[in-house]
Amino acid sequence: MKKMSRFSSYTTCLLIAASPVAAQPTNQSAQNYPNKPIRFISPNAPGGSTTALARLIGVRLTENWGQQVIVDNRPGGNGYIGGEALARATPDGYTLMLISPTHIITPLLIPAPYDAIRSFSPVAAVSSTEFLLVVHPALQAQTLQDLIALAKARPGQINYASSGSGSPTNLVTEMFSMMTSVKMQHIPYKGGGPALIDLIGGQVQIAFQIPISAIPHAQGGRLRALAVSGETRLVALPQTPTFTEAGLPGFRITSWYGILTTAGTPQPIVNKLSAEVARYLTFPDLKERLLLQGMNPLSANPVQFAAMMRSDTARYAQVIKTANIKAD
């Protein structure tokens, strides 16, 4: 698949580094898996996209395997509470967690009680989503090029909102600023919801938002969408160009969601989980549900997902260093 091409350069070295799997007893445990309920941690509060996706996948696992998959919301500490619970769980595949890039970003800013990669076993990446650049309608910028020109003419005078210092929306905006050589004032919020409310209210002028949150407001005229960071336009906003179409080629950034389990979980169990999730992503009804939530199916196996996490960790670390981003 074309979307998976960026993982290919990592696959060979990770496969070479992978240790051989113990034979009969481990494979036998995978054949019997699962034989009891599975806990699926969401490191966020109920009601968000992470929990919704965890429930969507959990329902499928429950239906197919006949074992209850219980979504366990463990919010707090920028994901640390959920991450620590998973890191300390028995490595048997009965505790999973759905993550976003916040899982790898926050430890770059604040000491973590675990290693964001080595303390876990990647299972699969399951979906991706673009970032949508939206502005308040009062801002005199009808296009992306208008915004860039305005920001250059008024350095430091345009306020942009993010869901917090070091959040994906903060880092994506800083990437945009570096690429365009503009300077804007960062206004961090405690979450994407409060940031969106103040953007609609005009207290701030621009923000990068996950499409599912911003699309209804762009459609209703409360916000103006200037560009989307993916390779193609959004179905819900067909008039909004990609950044390449809007004159900023190379600015193609996506966020993602993926599943982890505890490090040391037998690889046949991890592989079984990964294959099952990949199978679900081919179902038309699940694809439709993801698209309605502003997400795209993204099937990545454990090796590919591990490479994806390492690559994005390095990229975000460079942005944090260059922009001198500090935690709130």
C-alpha positions as CSV (number, residue, x, y, z in Angstrom):
1,M,0.0,0.0,0.0
2,K,1.2,3.5,-0.8
3,K,0.5,4.8,2.7
4,M,2.8,2.3,4.3
5,S,5.8,3.1,2.1
6,R,7.3,5.3,4.8
7,F,7.7,2.4,7.1
8,S,9.6,0.1,4.6
9,S,13.0,1.5,5.3
10,Y,12.7,0.6,8.9
11,T,11.3,-2.9,8.5
12,T,14.5,-4.8,7.6
13,C,16.6,-3.6,10.5
14,L,13.9,-4.2,13.0
15,L,13.3,-7.7,11.8
16,I,17.0,-8.4,12.1
17,A,17.0,-7.1,15.6
18,A,14.0,-9.1,16.7
19,S,14.8,-12.1,18.9
20,P,13.5,-15.5,17.9
21,V,10.3,-16.6,19.4
22,A,10.2,-19.6,21.8
23,A,8.5,-22.4,20.1
24,Q,5.8,-24.8,21.5
25,P,4.7,-23.5,24.9
26,T,4.4,-19.9,23.6
27,N,2.5,-20.9,20.5
28,Q,0.2,-23.0,22.6
29,S,-0.6,-20.0,24.8
30,A,-1.4,-18.0,21.7
31,Q,-3.8,-20.8,20.5
32,N,-5.7,-20.6,23.8
33,Y,-5.7,-16.8,23.8
34,P,-8.0,-15.2,24.9
35,N,-9.7,-17.2,27.6
36,K,-10.6,-14.4,30.0
37,P,-11.7,-10.7,29.7
38,I,-9.3,-8.2,28.3
39,R,-8.7,-4.7,29.7
40,F,-8.4,-2.0,27.1
41,I,-6.9,1.2,28.6
42,S,-7.7,4.6,27.3
43,P,-5.3,7.2,28.8
44,N,-7.9,9.9,28.3
45,A,-11.2,11.0,29.9
46,P,-14.4,9.4,28.5
47,G,-16.0,11.1,25.5
48,G,-12.9,11.8,23.4
49,S,-11.8,10.2,20.2
50,T,-9.4,7.8,21.9
51,T,-12.1,6.3,24.0
52,A,-14.5,6.1,21.1
53,L,-12.0,4.2,19.0
54,A,-11.1,1.9,21.8
55,R,-14.8,1.0,22.3
56,L,-15.2,0.5,18.5
57,I,-12.3,-2.0,18.4
58,G,-13.3,-3.6,21.7
59,V,-16.8,-4.4,20.5
60,R,-15.3,-6.2,17.5
61,L,-12.9,-8.2,19.7
62,T,-15.7,-9.2,22.0
63,E,-18.0,-10.3,19.2
64,N,-15.3,-12.4,17.6
65,W,-13.5,-14.0,20.6
66,G,-16.5,-14.3,23.0
67,Q,-14.4,-12.6,25.8
68,Q,-15.4,-9.2,27.2
69,V,-13.1,-6.3,26.2
70,I,-13.5,-3.7,29.0
71,V,-12.5,-0.1,28.1
72,D,-10.8,1.3,31.2
73,N,-10.4,5.1,31.2
74,R,-7.3,6.1,33.1
75,P,-6.9,9.9,32.4
76,G,-4.3,12.1,34.0
77,G,-0.6,13.0,33.9
78,N,-0.7,13.6,30.1
79,G,-1.2,9.9,29.7
80,Y,1.2,8.7,32.4
81,I,-1.4,7.1,34.6
82,G,-2.6,4.9,31.8
83,G,0.9,4.2,30.6
84,E,2.2,3.2,34.0
85,A,-0.8,0.9,34.5
86,L,0.1,-0.9,31.2
87,A,3.8,-1.0,31.9
88,R,3.2,-2.7,35.2
89,A,0.6,-5.2,33.9
90,T,1.3,-8.9,33.5
91,P,2.8,-9.4,30.0
92,D,0.2,-11.9,28.8
93,G,-1.9,-9.8,26.3
94,Y,-4.8,-9.3,28.6
95,T,-4.0,-5.6,29.1
96,L,-3.9,-3.3,26.1
97,M,-3.8,0.5,25.6
98,L,-4.8,2.8,22.8
99,I,-2.4,5.6,22.2
100,S,-1.8,8.8,20.1
101,P,1.5,10.6,19.6
102,T,1.0,12.2,23.0
103,H,2.4,8.9,24.4
104,I,5.8,9.6,22.8
105,I,5.8,13.4,23.0
106,T,5.2,13.9,26.7
107,P,8.3,11.9,27.9
108,L,10.4,14.3,25.8
109,L,9.2,17.1,28.0
110,I,8.7,15.5,31.5
111,P,10.5,12.5,33.1
112,A,8.3,9.4,32.7
113,P,8.0,6.4,35.0
114,Y,8.6,4.2,32.0
115,D,10.2,4.2,28.6
116,A,7.7,5.2,26.0
117,I,8.9,2.5,23.6
118,R,10.9,-0.2,25.4
119,S,8.4,-0.6,28.2
120,F,5.7,-1.8,25.8
121,S,5.1,-4.2,22.9
122,P,3.6,-2.4,19.8
123,V,0.6,-4.3,18.5
124,A,-0.7,-2.3,15.6
125,A,-1.4,1.2,14.3
126,V,-5.1,1.4,13.5
127,S,-6.0,4.8,12.2
128,S,-4.6,8.2,11.1
129,T,-6.0,11.6,11.0
130,E,-4.8,14.9,9.4
131,F,-4.5,18.3,11.0
132,L,-6.8,21.0,9.8
133,L,-5.6,24.6,9.8
134,V,-8.5,26.9,10.8
135,V,-8.8,30.6,11.5
136,H,-11.4,32.9,13.0
137,P,-13.5,34.4,10.2
138,A,-12.5,38.0,11.4
139,L,-8.9,37.3,10.5
140,Q,-8.0,38.9,7.2
141,A,-6.8,35.7,5.6
142,Q,-8.9,34.0,3.0
143,T,-6.1,31.6,1.9
144,L,-3.0,30.0,3.3
145,Q,-0.8,32.4,1.5
146,D,-2.8,35.3,2.9
147,L,-2.1,34.0,6.4
148,I,1.6,33.6,5.8
149,A,1.8,37.1,4.4
150,L,-0.2,38.5,7.3
151,A,1.9,36.7,9.9
152,K,5.1,38.0,8.3
153,A,3.8,41.5,8.3
154,R,2.7,41.2,12.0
155,P,5.4,39.1,13.7
156,G,4.3,37.8,17.1
157,Q,0.9,39.6,16.9
158,I,-1.2,36.6,15.8
159,N,-2.2,34.3,18.6
160,Y,-2.5,30.6,17.9
161,A,-4.2,28.1,20.2
162,S,-3.0,24.6,21.1
163,S,-4.1,21.9,23.5
164,G,-1.0,22.5,25.7
165,S,2.7,23.1,25.5
166,G,4.3,20.0,23.8
167,S,1.0,18.8,22.5
168,P,0.8,17.5,18.9
169,T,-1.1,20.7,17.9
170,N,1.6,22.9,19.5
171,L,4.4,20.9,17.7
172,V,2.6,20.9,14.3
173,T,2.1,24.7,14.5
174,E,5.8,25.1,15.3
175,M,6.7,23.0,12.3
176,F,4.5,25.2,10.2
177,S,6.2,28.4,11.6
178,M,9.7,27.0,10.9
179,M,8.8,26.0,7.3
180,T,7.2,29.4,6.6
181,S,9.6,31.6,8.7
182,V,6.7,33.2,10.6
183,K,6.5,34.1,14.2
184,M,3.2,33.7,16.1
185,Q,2.3,33.9,19.8
186,H,1.5,30.6,21.4
187,I,-1.6,30.4,23.7
188,P,-1.6,27.0,25.4
189,Y,-4.9,25.5,26.7
190,K,-5.6,22.5,28.9
191,G,-7.1,20.4,26.0
192,G,-8.3,20.8,22.5
193,G,-11.9,21.6,23.6
194,P,-11.1,24.9,25.5
195,A,-8.7,25.9,22.6
196,L,-11.5,25.4,20.1
197,I,-14.0,27.4,22.2
198,D,-11.7,30.4,22.4
199,L,-10.9,30.2,18.7
200,I,-14.6,30.3,17.8
201,G,-15.0,33.2,20.3
202,G,-12.2,35.2,18.7
203,Q,-9.8,35.2,21.7
204,V,-7.2,33.6,19.5
205,Q,-7.0,33.7,15.7
206,I,-5.7,30.4,14.4
207,A,-5.2,26.8,15.4
208,F,-4.4,23.4,14.0
209,Q,-7.3,21.0,14.9
210,I,-8.1,17.4,14.5
211,P,-10.8,17.4,11.7
212,I,-13.5,15.7,13.7
213,S,-13.5,18.7,16.1
214,A,-13.3,21.5,13.6
215,I,-15.3,20.3,10.6
216,P,-18.8,21.2,12.0
217,H,-17.6,24.7,12.8
218,A,-16.0,25.2,9.4
219,Q,-19.1,23.9,7.7
220,G,-21.3,26.3,9.8
221,G,-19.1,29.4,9.0
222,R,-17.9,29.8,12.6
223,L,-14.3,29.0,11.4
224,R,-12.6,29.2,8.1
225,A,-10.6,26.2,7.0
226,L,-7.5,27.1,5.0
227,A,-5.7,23.8,4.5
228,V,-5.5,20.2,5.5
229,S,-2.2,18.4,6.2
230,G,-2.9,15.1,4.5
231,E,-2.2,14.0,1.0
232,T,-5.9,14.4,-0.2
233,R,-8.7,16.7,0.6
234,L,-11.3,15.8,3.3
235,V,-14.6,14.3,2.1
236,A,-16.4,16.6,4.5
237,L,-14.6,19.8,3.3
238,P,-13.9,19.2,-0.4
239,Q,-13.3,22.9,-1.0
240,T,-10.4,23.0,1.4
241,P,-7.1,22.4,-0.3
242,T,-4.2,20.4,1.0
243,F,-1.1,22.3,2.0
244,T,0.6,21.2,-1.2
245,E,-2.3,22.6,-3.3
246,A,-2.3,25.8,-1.2
247,G,1.4,26.5,-2.0
248,L,3.3,24.8,0.8
249,P,4.5,21.5,-0.6
250,G,6.1,19.0,1.8
251,F,3.9,20.0,4.7
252,R,2.2,16.6,5.1
253,I,1.7,15.6,8.7
254,T,-0.7,13.1,10.2
255,S,-1.5,12.0,13.7
256,W,-2.2,8.4,14.5
257,Y,-3.8,6.0,16.9
258,G,-2.3,2.6,17.8
259,I,-2.4,-0.3,20.3
260,L,0.3,-1.3,22.8
261,T,0.5,-4.1,25.3
262,T,3.1,-4.8,28.0
263,A,6.7,-5.5,27.1
264,G,7.5,-9.2,27.3
265,T,4.1,-10.4,26.0
266,P,4.7,-13.5,23.9
267,Q,5.1,-12.5,20.3
268,P,2.6,-15.1,19.0
269,I,-0.1,-13.4,21.1
270,V,1.0,-9.9,19.9
271,N,0.8,-11.2,16.3
272,K,-2.6,-12.8,16.8
273,L,-3.9,-9.5,18.2
274,S,-2.4,-7.5,15.4
275,A,-3.8,-9.8,12.7
276,E,-7.2,-9.6,14.2
277,V,-7.2,-5.8,14.3
278,A,-5.9,-5.6,10.7
279,R,-8.8,-7.9,9.6
280,Y,-11.3,-5.5,11.2
281,L,-9.9,-2.6,9.3
282,T,-11.0,-4.2,6.0
283,F,-14.7,-4.3,7.1
284,P,-16.7,-1.6,5.2
285,D,-18.8,-0.7,8.2
286,L,-15.8,-0.1,10.4
287,K,-14.1,2.0,7.7
288,E,-17.3,4.1,7.4
289,R,-17.4,4.6,11.2
290,L,-13.8,5.7,11.2
291,L,-14.4,8.2,8.3
292,L,-17.4,9.6,10.1
293,Q,-15.1,10.3,13.1
294,G,-12.5,12.1,10.9
295,M,-10.2,9.1,10.9
296,N,-8.6,6.9,8.1
297,P,-7.9,3.2,8.5
298,L,-4.2,2.6,8.9
299,S,-3.1,-1.0,9.1
300,A,0.5,-1.3,10.5
301,N,1.9,-4.5,12.0
302,P,4.1,-4.5,15.2
303,V,7.3,-4.0,13.3
304,Q,5.9,-1.2,11.2
305,F,4.2,0.5,14.2
306,A,7.5,0.3,16.2
307,A,9.3,2.0,13.3
308,M,6.6,4.6,13.1
309,M,6.9,5.5,16.8
310,R,10.7,5.8,16.7
311,S,10.6,7.9,13.6
312,D,8.0,10.3,15.0
313,T,9.9,10.4,18.4
314,A,13.0,11.7,16.6
315,R,11.0,14.2,14.6
316,Y,9.1,15.7,17.5
317,A,12.3,15.7,19.6
318,Q,14.0,17.9,17.0
319,V,11.0,20.3,16.9
320,I,11.0,20.6,20.7
321,K,14.7,21.3,20.8
322,T,14.6,23.8,17.9
323,A,11.5,25.7,19.2
324,N,12.7,25.4,22.8
325,I,9.4,24.1,23.9
326,K,8.9,23.5,27.6
327,A,6.1,21.7,29.5
328,D,3.4,23.7,31.1
